[in-house]
Amino acid sequence: MLLNHLLFWMMLSEAAVCLLLSLPVGQGASQAVIRFLSARLGGPNSTASSIGKVLLTLVALFFLSDVNTVYKYQSSDAMWSDGLRIRLLTAQRDMYISGFCLFLFLLLRLVYHSMEKNLRLEKSLGAMKKQAEGAAAGYKQLLEESETSKAQMDKLQKLVGADDKDGVVAMKKLLDENSSLTKQVESLKKELKAAEVKVDSVKKQAEGQSAAFMKLMDEKTASDKQVDSQKTLEATIAQQKEEIKALKTERDSLKSQVQDYDFMFADAKKKAE
């Protein structure tokens, strides 16, 4: 009984999925779901594929069992009582449910594989389109190069002229010029390489000189600071010397005043005696 209920709800779920897939809208969502399932569930040898095969086998067995039950009741020679008719109707109902469930399962399986294959083909088609566009661009470039070469050959033939002998001489001359130009190009490449080496050397020297200059600038700044501090110290010393000189002058004045006071005191003392 429980299995019949499970098959019934499984049939309803499959019918709902088929209805959603058959709607004219939501094709992008369906493709996104198929792409997600294909990326997450894996290939035909994955666990999800094995579970689907087992489920398909079980539904097929249920359907065959219901068909056997219906055939057994229909081929029975017993009297058709009400109970037997009810059991026959129940068996037929179960057979229809399991049959529709099996049919919808196979249909959904076919639709899933078809949509998955279609998505793979669309992806391959996009890659092939890109390859074709690249090949077309390459072919177009080759055609342009061929036309350019043809134009150059026509111009060369015009320069050579109609006479074969003169043409051979002119061709030889052009080949010699080409060889000379090739040698010049190689020589210029070597000179360019040597110049690049010299430029790198000059850059390194400039960087070294710049570093030395910055170091000298730092030393000069430090020296200027020392000179400024020395000048300040000299100014302070000179000021102190002036103050000392003034103090000495004041001291000499005080000494002379003291001597005058002593002389006056001695004179007053003599007068007093």
Order of alpha helices (4+ residues) and beta strands (2+ residues): alpha-alpha-alpha-alpha-alpha
